[in-house]
Amino acid sequence: MTYLQENGFEVESVLTEDFTGIKDSLGIPQDMQSCHTLEIDGYYVEGHVPVEAISKLLEERPPIDGIALPGMPEGSPGMSGDKMEPFVIYSIAEGSIEEFMTL
């Protein structure tokens, strides 16, 4: 949340215990799920996705449901440690998964 705010996004945090229900209602495939889910401008953003990918999503407005960085990679926004390998961010459209971008 702080990362997004520091990068110019207005954030409203909603605490819930129904993580699975929210992810299922958005259609996020299980292998793309992570610990954080963001809904923004008609899309979802799943996981510790760098702001560059979120900005690209909002600028290009592709016909997809959302983007995801599965797992909790070291060095990703909000995670400790050093970046060990490129972050592969995926796009999801009606359950179909494709590479969106690599950072």
Buried (B, 14 or more C-beta within 10 A) or exposed (E): EEBBEEEEBEEEEEEEEEEEEBBEEBBBBEEBBBEBBBEBEEBBBBBBBBBEBBEBBBEEEBEBBBBBBBBBBEEBBBBEEEEEEEBBBBBBEEEEBEEBBEB
